[in-house]
Amino acid sequence: MQLSRRHILAYLAVAAVVVAVGVRYLVLPRASGSGGGDGIALGAVLPSAAASATLGASPAAAGTAPSPAADVVVYVTGAVRTPGIVRLPEGARVAEAVELAGGATSKAQLDGVNLAAKVADGQQIVVPKRGAAPAAASGAATAATGGSSGTSAPAAPVNINTATVEQLDALQGVGPATAQKIVDYRTKNGPFKRIDDIKNVSGIGDAKFAAMKDSIAV
């Protein structure tokens, strides 16, 4: 049986409708459902991962946060390049304090200082000079090994009427220039009658006298 042109067009129209309906009800719901599933998966996973990363980072950050070390303040004097007050972390050694004071000078007698000792807050570290009276060096070593005492006085006071420039230079608060002034003063004016008379020497005031008075005699 031959189909007329009109029948053929009718069949084609019906076929087009069937295809359109099939695509609408079969293909599109699957694609839509698949896309919806992916959206839910991303929405559930991403916030969870972010929260996990945040929770994981917080304890680590808290655990590795450095705790500030307590500072100690010490006074370094004697045969160092820049005597004065220095600040160090708790548990630091005498050697570190000496370095912060500019390091030892060429005149330093480092055998008289325990460089490995830990420093203590308020401590005075005295680095003795070579050629100083043994008693003075002993006193300096005691001050540097861990005591927090103030000035360190030698066991045998230095006689300011007979001491050499080197011996006077080893006194607390006295440097080479002041030691020479003391010798020049007594040469010109005669021996000191009492230790207080040393304040007549230019450059020696109440503060320097207070630092050396327990270490000198006439």
SVG drawing of the C-alpha trace seen along z (x, -y; Angstrom):
<svg xmlns="http://www.w3.org/2000/svg" viewBox="-3 -70 108 72">
<polyline fill="none" stroke="black" stroke-width="0.4" points="0.0,0.0 1.4,-3.3 1.2,-6.1 0.0,-9.5 2.0,-12.5 -0.5,-13.6 -0.1,-10.3 3.7,-10.6 3.6,-14.1 1.1,-13.0 3.4,-10.1 6.4,-12.4 4.5,-14.8 3.5,-12.1 7.1,-10.8 8.4,-14.3 5.9,-14.6 6.9,-11.3 10.6,-12.2 9.9,-15.6 7.9,-13.9 10.5,-11.3 13.3,-13.9 11.1,-16.0 10.2,-13.1 13.1,-10.8 16.4,-12.7 15.8,-16.0 14.8,-14.6 18.0,-12.5 20.2,-15.4 18.4,-17.5 18.6,-14.8 22.3,-14.3 23.1,-18.0 21.1,-18.2 23.1,-15.3 26.4,-17.0 25.2,-20.2 24.4,-18.5 27.7,-16.7 29.7,-19.9 27.6,-21.7 28.1,-19.0 31.8,-18.4 33.2,-21.9 32.0,-23.4 33.1,-20.2 36.6,-20.4 36.9,-24.1 35.7,-23.4 38.1,-20.5 41.0,-22.6 40.1,-25.4 39.8,-23.0 43.1,-21.3 45.0,-24.6 43.9,-26.1 45.5,-23.5 48.8,-23.6 48.9,-27.4 48.2,-27.4 50.8,-24.7 53.6,-26.4 53.0,-30.0 56.3,-31.0 56.1,-32.0 58.1,-35.2 61.2,-34.5 61.6,-36.5 64.4,-39.1 67.1,-39.6 69.1,-42.8 72.8,-42.7 75.5,-45.3 78.8,-44.4 81.9,-46.4 85.6,-46.1 87.7,-45.2 84.9,-45.3 84.6,-47.7 81.2,-49.3 80.5,-48.8 76.9,-49.2 73.6,-47.6 72.6,-44.8 69.4,-42.8 69.4,-39.1 66.9,-36.2 66.5,-34.1 69.1,-31.3 71.7,-33.2 75.4,-32.8 78.0,-35.3 79.8,-35.0 76.7,-36.4 76.6,-39.3 80.2,-40.1 79.6,-40.0 76.6,-42.4 79.0,-44.8 81.2,-45.0 83.4,-42.0 86.5,-41.8 89.3,-44.2 92.9,-43.2 93.6,-43.9 90.9,-41.4 91.9,-38.5 89.1,-36.1 90.5,-33.3 89.0,-35.3 85.5,-35.0 83.3,-31.9 82.0,-32.6 79.8,-29.5 77.8,-30.6 74.1,-31.5 73.4,-35.2 70.9,-36.3 68.7,-39.4 70.4,-42.3 73.8,-40.7 77.0,-42.7 79.6,-41.0 83.1,-42.4 85.7,-41.4 89.1,-41.9 92.2,-43.3 95.5,-41.6 98.0,-42.6 95.4,-43.6 95.9,-42.6 95.0,-39.0 92.5,-39.9 90.6,-42.2 90.5,-39.5 89.2,-37.0 86.4,-39.4 85.5,-39.9 85.3,-36.2 83.0,-35.8 80.7,-38.5 80.6,-36.9 79.8,-33.3 76.2,-33.9 75.8,-36.1 73.4,-39.0 75.4,-41.1 76.3,-44.7 79.9,-45.9 82.6,-43.3 85.3,-44.5 88.8,-42.8 89.8,-41.2 92.9,-43.4 92.3,-47.1 94.6,-48.9 96.7,-51.6 96.1,-54.7 99.3,-56.2 101.5,-53.4 99.5,-51.7 100.7,-51.7 98.7,-53.0 97.8,-49.3 96.6,-48.6 94.5,-51.7 93.1,-50.9 91.7,-47.7 89.6,-49.5 85.8,-49.7 84.9,-52.8 88.6,-53.7 90.0,-53.6 93.5,-54.2 93.0,-58.0 91.6,-58.3 94.3,-56.0 97.0,-58.3 95.2,-61.4 95.4,-59.8 99.2,-59.2 99.7,-62.8 97.6,-64.3 99.6,-62.5 102.9,-63.3 102.0,-67.0 100.1,-67.3 101.7,-64.6 100.1,-61.4 96.4,-61.2 95.6,-61.6 92.3,-59.7 90.4,-57.8 87.9,-60.7 90.7,-62.9 90.7,-60.9 87.5,-62.9 89.9,-65.9 91.1,-64.2 89.5,-65.5 86.8,-63.1 86.2,-61.3 82.8,-62.3 80.5,-60.8 79.4,-58.0 82.9,-56.7 84.0,-57.1 81.1,-55.1 82.0,-52.3 85.7,-52.1 85.7,-53.2 85.5,-49.6 88.5,-48.6 91.0,-51.4 93.0,-52.4 95.7,-54.9"/>
</svg>
